[in-house]
Amino acid sequence: MPFQRQNRLQQNILSYQPNLTPTELNKAANQLNEFTNETRSHAINHLARQIEHTLPAKFLSNPTNFNKFSNPVFLLRFLRCAKYNADKAVKKALKWAKMYDLENTPWPEVTKFLIEADEDPNSKLHKFMRSFNPMYICKSVGKNENTGAWAVIREPPVANYPGPVEEYIALLGAQAVYVVDKILNIESVQIHGFYLLGDSS
C-alpha cells in the first residue's frame, strides 16, 4: 500500500497545477516560502514520506484517507499554513489525522460525526448545520494584502436542540472542524486564510 499511494501521489504531482492567480502565487512565494514548482513538489513528497512513516497503515489504507493523502492540494494545506516548515507541517497533518481516526482520537463523539458526514450528505451533522447552527461564507473579504481571505459567519442557534447537551456540544465541535476542513480544500483560502466571526450582529 505505501508504494501504491506514493505512486498515485507522484502521478498527481506531475499533473498538478496550482489553482491560483499570479497575485496569489506571488503571495505564496513572498509570505509562505512557496518559491518554485520544485520547492512545492519536493516539500509535498517529503511530507508524504513523513506521514507514511508515522501514521498507522490501517488508517492510511482506508480509501478516503488514501485519496486525501495522495492529493497534493490536501497536503499543501499543511505546508502552506506552516510556511513550508517541514516539522510544523508534519505535526499539523498528524493532528488532522488523529481527529479522523476513531482508534486514536481524543474526542470519539466528534470523530464519529465527522466520519459519518464524509460518507453521508444526510448525516446528523449535516442536519444539525442546516437546522440548528447555520454558518455563512463570505468570499474575498479583508483589506490590503489580506484581500481574498474568506469570512465564516456563525449565526446564533435558531432553535433549541432537542437532544442531550453532550451531543449538542459534540456536534458544535464537529461542525467547527468540518467547516474548516472543507474550506481548506480551496487553494485560495490556503494562501489568504479566513476569519471566523462568532456574532454577525
Rosetta constraint file for C-alpha pairs under 8 A:
AtomPair CA 1 CA 5 HARMONIC 6.09 0.50
AtomPair CA 1 CA 61 HARMONIC 6.79 0.50
AtomPair CA 2 CA 6 HARMONIC 6.07 0.50
AtomPair CA 2 CA 52 HARMONIC 6.98 0.50
AtomPair CA 3 CA 7 HARMONIC 5.96 0.50
AtomPair CA 4 CA 8 HARMONIC 6.23 0.50
AtomPair CA 5 CA 9 HARMONIC 6.07 0.50
AtomPair CA 5 CA 66 HARMONIC 6.76 0.50
AtomPair CA 5 CA 69 HARMONIC 7.93 0.50
AtomPair CA 5 CA 70 HARMONIC 6.09 0.50
AtomPair CA 6 CA 10 HARMONIC 6.07 0.50
AtomPair CA 6 CA 48 HARMONIC 7.81 0.50
AtomPair CA 6 CA 70 HARMONIC 7.15 0.50
AtomPair CA 7 CA 11 HARMONIC 6.34 0.50
AtomPair CA 8 CA 12 HARMONIC 6.19 0.50
AtomPair CA 8 CA 70 HARMONIC 6.09 0.50
AtomPair CA 9 CA 13 HARMONIC 6.05 0.50
AtomPair CA 9 CA 69 HARMONIC 7.84 0.50
AtomPair CA 9 CA 70 HARMONIC 4.48 0.50
AtomPair CA 9 CA 71 HARMONIC 6.35 0.50
AtomPair CA 9 CA 72 HARMONIC 7.17 0.50
AtomPair CA 10 CA 14 HARMONIC 6.24 0.50
AtomPair CA 11 CA 15 HARMONIC 6.52 0.50
AtomPair CA 12 CA 16 HARMONIC 5.85 0.50
AtomPair CA 12 CA 70 HARMONIC 7.34 0.50
AtomPair CA 12 CA 71 HARMONIC 6.62 0.50
AtomPair CA 12 CA 72 HARMONIC 6.81 0.50
AtomPair CA 13 CA 41 HARMONIC 6.73 0.50
AtomPair CA 13 CA 71 HARMONIC 7.99 0.50
AtomPair CA 13 CA 72 HARMONIC 6.21 0.50
AtomPair CA 16 CA 72 HARMONIC 7.28 0.50
AtomPair CA 18 CA 187 HARMONIC 7.63 0.50
AtomPair CA 19 CA 187 HARMONIC 6.41 0.50
AtomPair CA 19 CA 188 HARMONIC 7.58 0.50
AtomPair CA 20 CA 24 HARMONIC 5.67 0.50
AtomPair CA 20 CA 25 HARMONIC 6.17 0.50
AtomPair CA 20 CA 187 HARMONIC 6.83 0.50
AtomPair CA 20 CA 188 HARMONIC 6.26 0.50
AtomPair CA 21 CA 25 HARMONIC 6.24 0.50
AtomPair CA 22 CA 26 HARMONIC 6.15 0.50
AtomPair CA 23 CA 27 HARMONIC 6.21 0.50
AtomPair CA 24 CA 28 HARMONIC 6.04 0.50
AtomPair CA 24 CA 188 HARMONIC 7.23 0.50
AtomPair CA 24 CA 191 HARMONIC 6.78 0.50
AtomPair CA 25 CA 29 HARMONIC 6.27 0.50
AtomPair CA 26 CA 30 HARMONIC 6.13 0.50
AtomPair CA 27 CA 31 HARMONIC 5.60 0.50
AtomPair CA 27 CA 32 HARMONIC 7.22 0.50
AtomPair CA 27 CA 191 HARMONIC 7.34 0.50
AtomPair CA 28 CA 32 HARMONIC 4.87 0.50
AtomPair CA 28 CA 33 HARMONIC 6.38 0.50
AtomPair CA 28 CA 34 HARMONIC 5.31 0.50
AtomPair CA 28 CA 35 HARMONIC 7.36 0.50
AtomPair CA 28 CA 80 HARMONIC 7.83 0.50
AtomPair CA 28 CA 191 HARMONIC 6.21 0.50
AtomPair CA 29 CA 33 HARMONIC 4.89 0.50
AtomPair CA 29 CA 34 HARMONIC 4.42 0.50
AtomPair CA 29 CA 35 HARMONIC 4.46 0.50
AtomPair CA 29 CA 36 HARMONIC 7.56 0.50
AtomPair CA 30 CA 34 HARMONIC 7.60 0.50
AtomPair CA 30 CA 35 HARMONIC 7.57 0.50
AtomPair CA 31 CA 83 HARMONIC 7.49 0.50
AtomPair CA 32 CA 80 HARMONIC 5.94 0.50
AtomPair CA 32 CA 81 HARMONIC 7.61 0.50
AtomPair CA 32 CA 82 HARMONIC 7.80 0.50
AtomPair CA 32 CA 83 HARMONIC 4.33 0.50
AtomPair CA 32 CA 84 HARMONIC 6.69 0.50
AtomPair CA 32 CA 191 HARMONIC 7.90 0.50
AtomPair CA 33 CA 83 HARMONIC 5.81 0.50
AtomPair CA 33 CA 84 HARMONIC 6.14 0.50
AtomPair CA 34 CA 39 HARMONIC 6.42 0.50
AtomPair CA 34 CA 40 HARMONIC 6.16 0.50
AtomPair CA 34 CA 80 HARMONIC 7.64 0.50
AtomPair CA 34 CA 83 HARMONIC 7.68 0.50
AtomPair CA 34 CA 84 HARMONIC 7.03 0.50
AtomPair CA 35 CA 39 HARMONIC 6.14 0.50
AtomPair CA 35 CA 40 HARMONIC 7.55 0.50
AtomPair CA 36 CA 40 HARMONIC 6.34 0.50
AtomPair CA 37 CA 41 HARMONIC 6.14 0.50
AtomPair CA 38 CA 42 HARMONIC 5.95 0.50
AtomPair CA 39 CA 43 HARMONIC 6.14 0.50
AtomPair CA 40 CA 44 HARMONIC 6.19 0.50
AtomPair CA 41 CA 45 HARMONIC 6.26 0.50
AtomPair CA 42 CA 46 HARMONIC 6.17 0.50
AtomPair CA 43 CA 47 HARMONIC 6.06 0.50
AtomPair CA 43 CA 79 HARMONIC 7.56 0.50
AtomPair CA 43 CA 84 HARMONIC 7.31 0.50
AtomPair CA 43 CA 86 HARMONIC 7.44 0.50
AtomPair CA 44 CA 48 HARMONIC 6.13 0.50
AtomPair CA 44 CA 72 HARMONIC 6.65 0.50
AtomPair CA 44 CA 75 HARMONIC 6.42 0.50
AtomPair CA 44 CA 76 HARMONIC 6.88 0.50
AtomPair CA 44 CA 79 HARMONIC 7.76 0.50
AtomPair CA 45 CA 49 HARMONIC 6.23 0.50
AtomPair CA 46 CA 50 HARMONIC 6.28 0.50
AtomPair CA 46 CA 86 HARMONIC 7.90 0.50
AtomPair CA 47 CA 51 HARMONIC 6.18 0.50
AtomPair CA 47 CA 75 HARMONIC 7.51 0.50
AtomPair CA 47 CA 86 HARMONIC 6.92 0.50
AtomPair CA 47 CA 89 HARMONIC 7.30 0.50
AtomPair CA 47 CA 90 HARMONIC 6.28 0.50
AtomPair CA 48 CA 52 HARMONIC 6.07 0.50
AtomPair CA 48 CA 69 HARMONIC 7.15 0.50
AtomPair CA 48 CA 75 HARMONIC 7.67 0.50
AtomPair CA 49 CA 53 HARMONIC 6.35 0.50
AtomPair CA 50 CA 54 HARMONIC 6.32 0.50
AtomPair CA 50 CA 90 HARMONIC 6.89 0.50
AtomPair CA 51 CA 55 HARMONIC 5.78 0.50
AtomPair CA 51 CA 90 HARMONIC 6.84 0.50
AtomPair CA 51 CA 93 HARMONIC 7.61 0.50
AtomPair CA 51 CA 94 HARMONIC 7.31 0.50
AtomPair CA 52 CA 57 HARMONIC 7.80 0.50
AtomPair CA 52 CA 60 HARMONIC 7.86 0.50
AtomPair CA 55 CA 59 HARMONIC 6.96 0.50
AtomPair CA 55 CA 60 HARMONIC 7.03 0.50
AtomPair CA 55 CA 94 HARMONIC 7.37 0.50
AtomPair CA 55 CA 97 HARMONIC 7.98 0.50
AtomPair CA 56 CA 60 HARMONIC 6.57 0.50
AtomPair CA 57 CA 61 HARMONIC 5.99 0.50
AtomPair CA 58 CA 62 HARMONIC 6.64 0.50
AtomPair CA 59 CA 65 HARMONIC 6.93 0.50
AtomPair CA 59 CA 101 HARMONIC 6.91 0.50
AtomPair CA 60 CA 65 HARMONIC 5.52 0.50
AtomPair CA 60 CA 66 HARMONIC 5.38 0.50
AtomPair CA 60 CA 69 HARMONIC 7.78 0.50
AtomPair CA 61 CA 65 HARMONIC 6.91 0.50
AtomPair CA 61 CA 66 HARMONIC 5.66 0.50
AtomPair CA 62 CA 66 HARMONIC 5.84 0.50
AtomPair CA 63 CA 67 HARMONIC 6.15 0.50
AtomPair CA 64 CA 68 HARMONIC 6.31 0.50
AtomPair CA 65 CA 69 HARMONIC 6.04 0.50
AtomPair CA 66 CA 70 HARMONIC 6.15 0.50
AtomPair CA 67 CA 71 HARMONIC 6.33 0.50
AtomPair CA 68 CA 74 HARMONIC 6.13 0.50
AtomPair CA 68 CA 75 HARMONIC 7.98 0.50
AtomPair CA 69 CA 74 HARMONIC 6.80 0.50
AtomPair CA 69 CA 75 HARMONIC 6.61 0.50
AtomPair CA 71 CA 75 HARMONIC 6.53 0.50
AtomPair CA 72 CA 76 HARMONIC 5.99 0.50
AtomPair CA 73 CA 77 HARMONIC 6.67 0.50
AtomPair CA 73 CA 185 HARMONIC 6.90 0.50
AtomPair CA 73 CA 187 HARMONIC 7.08 0.50
AtomPair CA 74 CA 78 HARMONIC 7.73 0.50
AtomPair CA 74 CA 185 HARMONIC 6.45 0.50
AtomPair CA 75 CA 79 HARMONIC 6.75 0.50
AtomPair CA 75 CA 93 HARMONIC 7.86 0.50
AtomPair CA 76 CA 80 HARMONIC 5.80 0.50
AtomPair CA 76 CA 190 HARMONIC 7.97 0.50
AtomPair CA 77 CA 81 HARMONIC 6.21 0.50
AtomPair CA 77 CA 184 HARMONIC 6.55 0.50
AtomPair CA 77 CA 185 HARMONIC 7.60 0.50
AtomPair CA 77 CA 187 HARMONIC 7.81 0.50
AtomPair CA 77 CA 190 HARMONIC 5.80 0.50
AtomPair CA 78 CA 82 HARMONIC 6.14 0.50
AtomPair CA 78 CA 89 HARMONIC 4.91 0.50
AtomPair CA 78 CA 90 HARMONIC 7.45 0.50
AtomPair CA 78 CA 92 HARMONIC 6.08 0.50
AtomPair CA 78 CA 93 HARMONIC 6.10 0.50
AtomPair CA 79 CA 83 HARMONIC 6.03 0.50
AtomPair CA 79 CA 84 HARMONIC 4.73 0.50
AtomPair CA 79 CA 85 HARMONIC 6.95 0.50
AtomPair CA 79 CA 86 HARMONIC 7.18 0.50
AtomPair CA 79 CA 89 HARMONIC 5.08 0.50
AtomPair CA 80 CA 84 HARMONIC 5.87 0.50
AtomPair CA 80 CA 190 HARMONIC 6.53 0.50
AtomPair CA 80 CA 191 HARMONIC 7.02 0.50
AtomPair CA 81 CA 89 HARMONIC 7.56 0.50
AtomPair CA 81 CA 190 HARMONIC 7.07 0.50
AtomPair CA 82 CA 86 HARMONIC 7.64 0.50
AtomPair CA 82 CA 88 HARMONIC 5.65 0.50
AtomPair CA 82 CA 89 HARMONIC 5.34 0.50
AtomPair CA 84 CA 89 HARMONIC 6.94 0.50
AtomPair CA 85 CA 89 HARMONIC 6.14 0.50
AtomPair CA 86 CA 90 HARMONIC 6.24 0.50
AtomPair CA 87 CA 91 HARMONIC 6.35 0.50
AtomPair CA 88 CA 92 HARMONIC 6.23 0.50
AtomPair CA 89 CA 93 HARMONIC 6.18 0.50
AtomPair CA 90 CA 94 HARMONIC 6.13 0.50
AtomPair CA 91 CA 95 HARMONIC 6.10 0.50
AtomPair CA 92 CA 96 HARMONIC 6.25 0.50
AtomPair CA 93 CA 97 HARMONIC 6.22 0.50
AtomPair CA 94 CA 98 HARMONIC 6.10 0.50
AtomPair CA 95 CA 99 HARMONIC 6.56 0.50
AtomPair CA 96 CA 100 HARMONIC 6.80 0.50
AtomPair CA 97 CA 101 HARMONIC 6.16 0.50
AtomPair CA 98 CA 102 HARMONIC 7.94 0.50
AtomPair CA 98 CA 104 HARMONIC 5.78 0.50
AtomPair CA 98 CA 105 HARMONIC 5.08 0.50
AtomPair CA 98 CA 106 HARMONIC 7.68 0.50
AtomPair CA 99 CA 104 HARMONIC 7.78 0.50
AtomPair CA 99 CA 105 HARMONIC 5.16 0.50
AtomPair CA 99 CA 106 HARMONIC 7.24 0.50
AtomPair CA 99 CA 107 HARMONIC 7.50 0.50
AtomPair CA 99 CA 111 HARMONIC 6.01 0.50
AtomPair CA 100 CA 105 HARMONIC 6.87 0.50
AtomPair CA 100 CA 111 HARMONIC 5.57 0.50
AtomPair CA 100 CA 114 HARMONIC 7.09 0.50
AtomPair CA 100 CA 115 HARMONIC 6.79 0.50
AtomPair CA 101 CA 105 HARMONIC 5.59 0.50
AtomPair CA 101 CA 111 HARMONIC 7.08 0.50
AtomPair CA 102 CA 108 HARMONIC 6.09 0.50
AtomPair CA 102 CA 111 HARMONIC 6.33 0.50
AtomPair CA 102 CA 112 HARMONIC 7.21 0.50
AtomPair CA 105 CA 111 HARMONIC 6.94 0.50
AtomPair CA 107 CA 111 HARMONIC 6.40 0.50
AtomPair CA 108 CA 112 HARMONIC 6.09 0.50
AtomPair CA 109 CA 113 HARMONIC 6.61 0.50
AtomPair CA 109 CA 167 HARMONIC 7.89 0.50
AtomPair CA 109 CA 170 HARMONIC 6.07 0.50
AtomPair CA 110 CA 114 HARMONIC 6.27 0.50
AtomPair CA 110 CA 170 HARMONIC 5.22 0.50
AtomPair CA 110 CA 171 HARMONIC 6.61 0.50
AtomPair CA 110 CA 173 HARMONIC 6.40 0.50
AtomPair CA 110 CA 174 HARMONIC 5.00 0.50
AtomPair CA 111 CA 115 HARMONIC 6.13 0.50
AtomPair CA 111 CA 174 HARMONIC 7.19 0.50
AtomPair CA 112 CA 116 HARMONIC 6.08 0.50
AtomPair CA 113 CA 117 HARMONIC 6.02 0.50
AtomPair CA 113 CA 123 HARMONIC 7.85 0.50
AtomPair CA 113 CA 124 HARMONIC 7.18 0.50
AtomPair CA 113 CA 125 HARMONIC 6.08 0.50
AtomPair CA 113 CA 171 HARMONIC 7.14 0.50
AtomPair CA 113 CA 174 HARMONIC 6.37 0.50
AtomPair CA 114 CA 118 HARMONIC 6.32 0.50
AtomPair CA 114 CA 125 HARMONIC 7.60 0.50
AtomPair CA 114 CA 174 HARMONIC 6.01 0.50
AtomPair CA 114 CA 178 HARMONIC 6.64 0.50
AtomPair CA 115 CA 119 HARMONIC 6.55 0.50
AtomPair CA 116 CA 120 HARMONIC 5.94 0.50
AtomPair CA 116 CA 123 HARMONIC 6.19 0.50
AtomPair CA 117 CA 121 HARMONIC 6.22 0.50
AtomPair CA 117 CA 122 HARMONIC 7.63 0.50
AtomPair CA 117 CA 123 HARMONIC 5.32 0.50
AtomPair CA 117 CA 124 HARMONIC 7.49 0.50
AtomPair CA 117 CA 125 HARMONIC 6.16 0.50
AtomPair CA 117 CA 126 HARMONIC 6.64 0.50
AtomPair CA 121 CA 126 HARMONIC 6.49 0.50
AtomPair CA 122 CA 126 HARMONIC 5.92 0.50
AtomPair CA 122 CA 127 HARMONIC 6.48 0.50
AtomPair CA 123 CA 127 HARMONIC 6.35 0.50
AtomPair CA 124 CA 128 HARMONIC 6.03 0.50
AtomPair CA 125 CA 129 HARMONIC 6.19 0.50
AtomPair CA 125 CA 171 HARMONIC 6.33 0.50
AtomPair CA 125 CA 174 HARMONIC 7.44 0.50
AtomPair CA 125 CA 175 HARMONIC 6.95 0.50
AtomPair CA 126 CA 130 HARMONIC 6.27 0.50
AtomPair CA 127 CA 131 HARMONIC 6.00 0.50
AtomPair CA 128 CA 132 HARMONIC 5.31 0.50
AtomPair CA 128 CA 133 HARMONIC 6.49 0.50
AtomPair CA 128 CA 171 HARMONIC 7.38 0.50
AtomPair CA 129 CA 133 HARMONIC 5.01 0.50
AtomPair CA 129 CA 134 HARMONIC 5.37 0.50
AtomPair CA 129 CA 135 HARMONIC 7.46 0.50
AtomPair CA 129 CA 175 HARMONIC 7.16 0.50
AtomPair CA 130 CA 134 HARMONIC 5.84 0.50
AtomPair CA 131 CA 158 HARMONIC 7.45 0.50
AtomPair CA 131 CA 159 HARMONIC 7.77 0.50
AtomPair CA 132 CA 157 HARMONIC 5.31 0.50
AtomPair CA 132 CA 158 HARMONIC 5.61 0.50
AtomPair CA 132 CA 159 HARMONIC 5.80 0.50
AtomPair CA 132 CA 160 HARMONIC 7.35 0.50
AtomPair CA 132 CA 161 HARMONIC 6.71 0.50
AtomPair CA 133 CA 154 HARMONIC 7.45 0.50
AtomPair CA 133 CA 155 HARMONIC 6.76 0.50
AtomPair CA 133 CA 156 HARMONIC 6.80 0.50
AtomPair CA 133 CA 157 HARMONIC 4.83 0.50
AtomPair CA 133 CA 158 HARMONIC 6.80 0.50
AtomPair CA 134 CA 154 HARMONIC 6.39 0.50
AtomPair CA 134 CA 155 HARMONIC 5.90 0.50
AtomPair CA 134 CA 156 HARMONIC 7.86 0.50
AtomPair CA 134 CA 157 HARMONIC 7.17 0.50
AtomPair CA 135 CA 152 HARMONIC 6.66 0.50
AtomPair CA 135 CA 153 HARMONIC 5.52 0.50
AtomPair CA 135 CA 154 HARMONIC 4.56 0.50
AtomPair CA 135 CA 155 HARMONIC 6.14 0.50
AtomPair CA 136 CA 152 HARMONIC 5.73 0.50
AtomPair CA 136 CA 153 HARMONIC 5.07 0.50
AtomPair CA 136 CA 154 HARMONIC 6.56 0.50
AtomPair CA 136 CA 155 HARMONIC 7.99 0.50
AtomPair CA 137 CA 150 HARMONIC 6.89 0.50
AtomPair CA 137 CA 151 HARMONIC 5.74 0.50
AtomPair CA 137 CA 152 HARMONIC 4.73 0.50
AtomPair CA 137 CA 153 HARMONIC 6.29 0.50
AtomPair CA 138 CA 150 HARMONIC 5.65 0.50
AtomPair CA 138 CA 151 HARMONIC 5.04 0.50
AtomPair CA 138 CA 152 HARMONIC 6.49 0.50
AtomPair CA 138 CA 153 HARMONIC 7.74 0.50
AtomPair CA 139 CA 148 HARMONIC 6.90 0.50
AtomPair CA 139 CA 149 HARMONIC 6.80 0.50
AtomPair CA 139 CA 150 HARMONIC 4.58 0.50
AtomPair CA 139 CA 151 HARMONIC 6.53 0.50
AtomPair CA 140 CA 147 HARMONIC 5.85 0.50
AtomPair CA 140 CA 148 HARMONIC 3.82 0.50
AtomPair CA 140 CA 149 HARMONIC 5.19 0.50
AtomPair CA 140 CA 150 HARMONIC 5.39 0.50
AtomPair CA 140 CA 151 HARMONIC 7.95 0.50
AtomPair CA 141 CA 146 HARMONIC 7.80 0.50
AtomPair CA 141 CA 147 HARMONIC 5.64 0.50
AtomPair CA 141 CA 148 HARMONIC 5.74 0.50
AtomPair CA 141 CA 149 HARMONIC 5.42 0.50
AtomPair CA 141 CA 150 HARMONIC 5.70 0.50
AtomPair CA 141 CA 151 HARMONIC 6.63 0.50
AtomPair CA 142 CA 146 HARMONIC 5.26 0.50
AtomPair CA 142 CA 147 HARMONIC 4.57 0.50
AtomPair CA 142 CA 148 HARMONIC 6.63 0.50
AtomPair CA 142 CA 149 HARMONIC 5.94 0.50
AtomPair CA 142 CA 150 HARMONIC 7.80 0.50
AtomPair CA 143 CA 147 HARMONIC 4.61 0.50
AtomPair CA 146 CA 192 HARMONIC 6.03 0.50
AtomPair CA 147 CA 192 HARMONIC 7.41 0.50
AtomPair CA 148 CA 188 HARMONIC 7.39 0.50
AtomPair CA 148 CA 189 HARMONIC 7.57 0.50
AtomPair CA 148 CA 192 HARMONIC 5.79 0.50
AtomPair CA 149 CA 188 HARMONIC 7.96 0.50
AtomPair CA 149 CA 189 HARMONIC 6.22 0.50
AtomPair CA 149 CA 192 HARMONIC 4.68 0.50
AtomPair CA 149 CA 193 HARMONIC 5.08 0.50
AtomPair CA 149 CA 194 HARMONIC 4.90 0.50
AtomPair CA 149 CA 195 HARMONIC 7.24 0.50
AtomPair CA 150 CA 189 HARMONIC 6.83 0.50
AtomPair CA 150 CA 192 HARMONIC 7.79 0.50
AtomPair CA 150 CA 193 HARMONIC 6.71 0.50
AtomPair CA 150 CA 194 HARMONIC 4.48 0.50
AtomPair CA 150 CA 195 HARMONIC 6.22 0.50
AtomPair CA 151 CA 194 HARMONIC 5.41 0.50
AtomPair CA 151 CA 195 HARMONIC 4.57 0.50
AtomPair CA 151 CA 196 HARMONIC 5.80 0.50
AtomPair CA 151 CA 197 HARMONIC 6.95 0.50
AtomPair CA 152 CA 194 HARMONIC 7.18 0.50
AtomPair CA 152 CA 195 HARMONIC 6.07 0.50
AtomPair CA 152 CA 196 HARMONIC 4.81 0.50
AtomPair CA 152 CA 197 HARMONIC 6.04 0.50
AtomPair CA 153 CA 196 HARMONIC 6.06 0.50
AtomPair CA 153 CA 197 HARMONIC 4.76 0.50
AtomPair CA 153 CA 198 HARMONIC 6.19 0.50
AtomPair CA 153 CA 199 HARMONIC 7.18 0.50
AtomPair CA 153 CA 200 HARMONIC 6.18 0.50
AtomPair CA 154 CA 196 HARMONIC 7.61 0.50
AtomPair CA 154 CA 197 HARMONIC 6.19 0.50
AtomPair CA 154 CA 198 HARMONIC 5.11 0.50
AtomPair CA 154 CA 199 HARMONIC 6.31 0.50
AtomPair CA 154 CA 200 HARMONIC 6.75 0.50
AtomPair CA 155 CA 198 HARMONIC 7.08 0.50
AtomPair CA 155 CA 199 HARMONIC 6.27 0.50
AtomPair CA 155 CA 200 HARMONIC 6.21 0.50
AtomPair CA 156 CA 199 HARMONIC 7.13 0.50
AtomPair CA 161 CA 168 HARMONIC 6.89 0.50
AtomPair CA 163 CA 167 HARMONIC 6.69 0.50
AtomPair CA 163 CA 168 HARMONIC 6.90 0.50
AtomPair CA 164 CA 168 HARMONIC 6.48 0.50
AtomPair CA 165 CA 169 HARMONIC 6.22 0.50
AtomPair CA 166 CA 170 HARMONIC 6.25 0.50
AtomPair CA 167 CA 171 HARMONIC 6.06 0.50
AtomPair CA 168 CA 172 HARMONIC 6.23 0.50
AtomPair CA 169 CA 173 HARMONIC 6.30 0.50
AtomPair CA 170 CA 174 HARMONIC 6.10 0.50
AtomPair CA 171 CA 175 HARMONIC 5.96 0.50
AtomPair CA 172 CA 176 HARMONIC 6.33 0.50
AtomPair CA 173 CA 177 HARMONIC 6.45 0.50
AtomPair CA 174 CA 178 HARMONIC 5.90 0.50
AtomPair CA 175 CA 179 HARMONIC 5.96 0.50
AtomPair CA 176 CA 180 HARMONIC 6.35 0.50
AtomPair CA 177 CA 181 HARMONIC 5.95 0.50
AtomPair CA 178 CA 182 HARMONIC 6.18 0.50
AtomPair CA 179 CA 183 HARMONIC 6.30 0.50
AtomPair CA 180 CA 184 HARMONIC 6.12 0.50
AtomPair CA 181 CA 185 HARMONIC 6.99 0.50
AtomPair CA 182 CA 186 HARMONIC 7.87 0.50
AtomPair CA 183 CA 189 HARMONIC 6.96 0.50
AtomPair CA 184 CA 189 HARMONIC 6.07 0.50
AtomPair CA 184 CA 190 HARMONIC 5.90 0.50
AtomPair CA 185 CA 189 HARMONIC 7.96 0.50
AtomPair CA 185 CA 190 HARMONIC 7.82 0.50
AtomPair CA 186 CA 190 HARMONIC 6.62 0.50
AtomPair CA 187 CA 191 HARMONIC 6.51 0.50
AtomPair CA 188 CA 192 HARMONIC 6.17 0.50
AtomPair CA 188 CA 193 HARMONIC 7.94 0.50
AtomPair CA 189 CA 193 HARMONIC 4.88 0.50
AtomPair CA 189 CA 194 HARMONIC 6.65 0.50
